Amino acid sequence: MKSSNYLRQAKRRGQHLRKSEGEDNHAWQDKILGKYQLTLALGINRAQLDSWIKQGMPVTNRGNINKEWEFDLVAVRSWAKAHGYKVD
């Protein structure tokens, strides 16, 4: 079980990212993002993202234990809209 301090810090980090997304939404355009940032930008959860990857969503670089996943936000949004998914 995680400590309450850990949970408070995680909550603050999430609020900070959402705040900066709302204030400067155009900054998210044409960006290369990791899995966590992509879920925030699209307003989806991690399970949905993994499902989309299996369905053929464009991935810039596949991650592994030593390397981060990378996604082009514009390409992912285009793919999602073409497949009928509602994204933020």
N, C-alpha and C positions, 0 to 999 in steps of 0.2 A: 504494500500500500504506500502510495506517495505521501510525503509530508504536506501539511497545509501550506508551508512556505513555498514549496515547489509548485503547488497548484496556483497559489496567488501570483507567482512570477510568470507562470505560463499564461494565465489569464491576462496579465498586463501586456505581455508580448503580443498576444492576439489582438487586444484592443488597440495597441499602437499601430499594428499593421492595417487594421480596418480603418483607423482614423486617417492614416496617410493615403490609403486608397481612395477614400471619399474626398479628401481635400484636393488631390492631384490625380484624378482618374486618368487623364491623358498620359501620365507617366507610366501606366501599366501597358500602354500600347507599344507594339513592336519590341517587346522585351523577351529575353530568354529567361524562363522561370524554372524553378525546381517544383517538385510535387506539392509541397506545402503551399508555396506562393500561388501555384496554379489553382489549387482548391479555393483559396481565398478570392482570387480574381474572378473565378467563374461562379462562386457561390454554391459549390458542390462539396460532397464529402469524399474522403479518401477511397472508400469502397466503390463509389461511382466512378472516380477517376481510373481506378484499376480495371473496372469493367470496360470503360471506353478504350483503354490501351489494348485490351484483348480484342475489341471490335475493330481495331485498325486505326485508332486516332494517331495523327502524325507525332512522332517523337524525334527531336533533334539529336539527342544522344541518350542511349539506354544506360541506366546506372547499374552499378553492382556494389559490392562491399567497399570498394575503394574509390568509386566515382559517382557523382551526383547525377540524377536524371535531369535532362534539359528539354524544355518545350518552348516552341515559338508560339506566343500567345495569339497572334493574328491567325496563324494556320490552324490552331486548335479551335478558336472561335468559329472560323469558317467551316471546319469539319463538323462541329457540333450543330451549327445551324443547318447545314446540308443534310444532316441525319435527323433533323426534327427535334433536337434537344433545345430547351430554353436555357440560356446562359445569361448571367448578369452583365 
